[in-house]
């Protein structure tokens, strides 16, 4: 198989530091957080505005890349499922997908609502949420 190289463009600043204590989904108590972009990506933030929703792609750097099946939501009473049928962070390519609401932008820092990613999680990309009007 071909290998691909991904370069982080920034990182998450969050109060979440303990994976075991972090919410599994954003609506389960995920705090506001900051997306901190490398200065060279400042031009890429042009047009991003407070009040919009974006798709945030992260690299779940503390994930186990050898995990292929899990008990959904860590509940051992549930039957095992393949990671591709779940949102489990442990997976062959641990790419995190998050829908976040932009609260404010200050230079290369973007304040967002409800992000369940841990502090220092690498950011891979940001894309606008597409709606029917676009």
C-alpha positions in Angstrom: 0.0 0.0 0.0 1.0 3.6 -0.6 2.0 5.6 2.5 0.7 9.2 2.8 2.2 12.0 4.8 0.0 14.4 6.8 1.3 17.6 8.3 -0.4 19.1 11.3 -1.4 22.7 10.8 -2.0 23.5 14.5 -3.2 22.0 17.7 -6.1 22.1 20.1 -5.9 24.0 23.4 -8.5 22.4 25.8 -9.2 21.8 29.4 -9.5 18.1 28.5 -6.3 16.3 29.4 -7.4 12.8 30.6 -8.7 10.6 27.8 -10.7 8.4 30.3 -12.5 11.4 31.7 -13.2 13.1 28.3 -16.7 13.1 26.9 -17.3 10.7 24.1 -19.4 13.1 22.1 -19.6 16.9 21.9 -23.1 17.0 23.4 -22.0 15.1 26.5 -20.2 18.0 28.2 -17.4 18.9 25.8 -15.9 22.3 26.7 -15.2 25.2 24.6 -11.6 25.1 23.2 -9.1 27.0 21.1 -7.8 25.9 17.7 -4.3 27.2 17.5 -2.9 27.4 13.9 0.8 27.7 12.9 1.4 31.3 11.8 2.1 30.2 8.2 -1.5 29.1 7.9 -2.9 32.6 8.8 -4.0 33.3 5.2 -6.0 30.0 5.2 -8.2 31.4 7.9 -9.4 34.3 5.7 -13.2 34.2 5.3 -13.7 32.1 8.4 -16.2 33.9 10.6 -17.6 33.7 14.1 -21.1 32.2 14.1 -20.3 29.5 11.5 -20.0 25.7 11.9 -17.0 23.9 10.6 -15.8 20.4 10.2 -12.6 19.9 12.1 -10.3 17.0 11.3 -7.8 16.0 13.9 -5.2 13.3 14.4 -6.1 11.3 17.5 -2.4 10.9 18.5 -3.1 8.9 21.6 -5.1 6.3 19.8 -4.3 2.6 19.5 -3.9 2.0 15.8 -4.1 -1.8 16.1 -7.6 -1.9 17.4 -10.1 -3.2 14.9 -13.1 -4.1 17.0 -14.6 -2.4 20.1 -17.5 -2.7 22.5 -19.5 0.4 21.4 -19.1 3.3 23.9 -16.8 1.0 25.9 -19.8 -1.0 27.2 -18.8 -4.6 27.6 -22.4 -5.7 27.6 -22.7 -4.6 24.0 -21.5 -7.0 21.3 -18.2 -6.1 19.6 -18.4 -4.0 16.4 -15.8 -3.1 13.8 -14.3 0.3 14.4 -15.5 1.4 11.0 -19.1 1.0 12.3 -18.3 3.2 15.3 -16.8 6.6 16.3 -14.2 4.9 18.5 -10.9 6.9 18.6 -8.8 3.7 18.4 -8.6 2.7 14.8 -6.1 2.1 12.0 -6.0 5.8 10.9 -7.2 7.7 14.0 -8.7 10.7 12.2 -11.0 12.7 14.4 -14.1 14.3 12.8 -15.7 17.1 14.8 -18.5 19.6 14.0 -17.7 22.7 16.0 -19.2 26.2 16.2 -16.8 29.1 15.8 -17.2 31.6 18.6 -14.4 34.0 17.9 -11.2 34.4 15.8 -8.1 36.2 17.1 -5.2 36.1 14.6 -4.4 32.4 14.3 -6.5 31.3 17.2 -10.1 30.1 16.7 -12.4 29.8 19.7 -14.9 26.9 19.3 -17.8 25.4 21.2 -18.2 21.7 22.2 -14.9 20.1 21.2 -14.3 16.7 22.8 -10.6 16.5 21.6 -7.8 16.4 24.2 -5.4 19.2 24.8 -2.5 19.3 22.3 -4.4 17.1 19.7 -2.9 17.9 16.3 -5.2 19.7 13.8 -5.2 18.3 10.2 -7.8 20.5 8.4 -10.9 22.7 8.7 -13.7 22.8 6.2 -17.0 24.6 6.2 -20.2 22.7 6.9 -22.0 22.6 3.6 -25.7 23.4 3.7 -28.3 23.4 1.0 -27.7 27.1 0.3 -24.1 26.6 -0.9 
